[in-house]
Amino acid sequence: MPAQTLGREQRLRRQSDFQALRERGISRAHPLIVLRAAPNGLPYARFGFIVGRRVALRAVVRNRTRRRMREIARRTPVRTGWDLLFIARRAAVQAPFTELREAMTQLERRAGLLDQPAQSEE
């Protein structure tokens, strides 16, 4: 089942992890999402997702946006050894899935975090 979900070890859960990303992480912005990333020294990548109350008042909408972002992160090959924090902006709630996926991939590419050596060699 690890291939179908982001496992417990692949999620940022502690407040100290989120705080470390805010303090020492690199930041890339898009109109839909903000990406914060920092090396973690682990043999796998970890992900965190923030959809604040300012983005959507209803919890149902925030949770749906978070689930969509989690699914995109699960499908995207990312370099190991990094913590990634995706922070949704208001426009992300209304954005189609493909547009949200394109935004997240673009941010990961700009930060140099995509794990696609076969495509870059050709």
Number of C-alpha atoms within 10 A of each C-alpha: 6 8 8 9 13 17 12 10 11 16 17 18 14 8 8 10 15 19 11 14 19 15 10 12 18 14 16 16 17 13 11 18 22 18 21 23 23 18 16 17 11 11 10 14 21 26 19 21 21 19 23 14 12 11 18 19 10 10 12 10 16 19 14 13 23 20 13 17 24 18 15 17 23 17 13 15 15 21 16 17 16 19 26 28 25 23 20 26 19 16 13 23 20 12 13 10 16 10 13 22 18 12 19 23 19 16 21 23 14 12 15 11 19 17 15 13 8 7 7 7 6 5
